[in-house]
């Protein structure tokens, strides 16, 4: 019981530190490096390698920290992350069922697309001043390209170490008993 509580506390502290890193560090970098976003890969990894309950809890923790320090209405980041994770969960269990490296990359890229579109849509409708729609802005597409690139780089680097940490991808049907 004590070990479970300790693991849960370490899980919360780790996700909180990652969220605070995401809030504070990449925004001071320029260009391509300013779009570094480790959070989608973490959430997709938790969904892919563990289960949806763990990913939902991580979404709640990360979304809370992102909402606390954002200048948008409270809940925008959490709702965007929840909707994106829900869509990815449905896609991963209906279309991408084999849990391979390629499906991990596709799920990461789809999460980045969903999260970018949903958060930009919420951000657009949360401000009542006149501005152009986010789909017609070059900066949105450039940011999406940079996020795509970072998601690919981080997913390629992290797949093998993360798959070695879990037994969800082990070939049970090939093992001799």
N, C-alpha and C positions, 0 to 999 in steps of 0.2 A: 504494500500500500504506500509506504513511504517512498519507495523507488518510483512508483507511478506519479506521485505528486511532484517529486524532484524532476522527473522527465518533463512533466507538463510545465513546470516553472522555467526550466531551461529552454523549452520550446517557445514560450511566450517571450522570454528575454532575447533569444536569438532573433525572432521575427521582429521584435521591437527595434533592436539595434540595426537590422537590415533596413527597416523602414526609415529610421532616422538617418542612416547613411544615404538612402535614396532621396530623401528630402533635402539634405544639406549639401552633399558633395557634387553631384553631376551638374547642378545649375551654375556653378562657378566656372566650369570648363567651357570651352568654345567649340562651336561647330558640331562635328560628328560625335565628339565625346560628351556633349551636353545632353544627348539623347540616350545615354546609357541608362537602361532600365532593367534591373535584375529581378524585379518583382514578378513580371509575367512568367519568367522561367521557373522561379521558385514555386509559384502556384500550380503551374502545369506539371512540374516535377512531382509535387505532392499528390496531385490527382492521378498522374500516370503511374508512379511507382508505389504509392501507398493506397489511399482510398479517398472518397469524396468527402467524408466527414472531416478528415484531417485538413484537406484543402479548404473546406468551408470555414473551419476555425481559423486557419491562417489568413483567409480573406477578411474575416472579421477583424482580426488583430491588425493586419497591415492597413486595411481600409480605415480603421479608427485613427491610426497615426497619420495617414495621409490627409484625412479630413481635418484633423486638429490643426495642422500646419498649412492648409491650403487657403486660398483667398476666395474660393467658390463657396456655394452653400454647403452646409454640413450634410454629409451623406452622399455627395456626388461621386466621390471616388469609391466608396463602399458599394453603392448600388451598381456602378459601372463594373467593378470587379466581380460582384455576385452574378450579374447578368451574363458577363463574358464567361465566367466559370460554368454557369449553368448550360450555356450553349455548347461549350467545349465538352462538357460531360455528356450531353446528349449525342454529339457528333462522335465522340470516342467510343461510345457503347453501341452506336447503330451502324456507323460506317467504317471507322478505323479501329477494328477490334483486335488486330494481331499484336499490338504492343511492340512494334519493331522500332528501329532507329528512325526510319523514314516517317512512320506515323508520329513519333515524338517530335520530329522537326515540323511536320505539317500542323500538328496541334499547337505548337508554340507560335507558328506564324499566324494561324487562325485566331489564337487568343490575342495577339498583338493587333490584328485587324479589328476584331470585335471591340476590344478595349478602347482603341483609338477612336473608332467611329462613335461608340456609345458615349464615351466621356466628352468628345467634342460636340456631339449633339446636345447633351445635357448642359454643357458649358455655353453653347450658343443660345439655348432657350432660357438660361438663367439670367442673362443680361438683357435688359430691355432697350438698350441703345441700338441705333441703327448701325449695322456692319454687314459685310458680305458673308454669305453662307460659307461655312468652313470647307466644303467640297471644291469651291472655286478659288481657294487660296493656294498659292504655290508652297507656302510655308507648311501647310498641313501635309501635303504630299511628300515634301522633302523630309519632314519629321517622321512620317510613316516609313519612308525608305530607310532612314537611319535606324529607327526602331527595329525594322525587319532585319537589317544587317547585324545589329547587336544581338537580337534574339537568335539568329543563326549561329553567330560566333559562340555565344554562351551555351547554346544547346549542343553544339558539336563538341565543345570542350567538356561539358558536364555529363554527357550521357553515360559513358563507361564508368566513371567513378560512382555516379548515382545508382546505376544498375547493379553494381557490386555490393551496395549497401542493403539491398532488398532481395527477398526471395520470390517476389511476385512475378519475375520474369524467368525464373528457372524452369528448365524443360522437364517437368515432372513426368510427362507421358513417355519420355525417352529413358528414364532411369530404370535400371533393373532392380528388382526387389529380392 
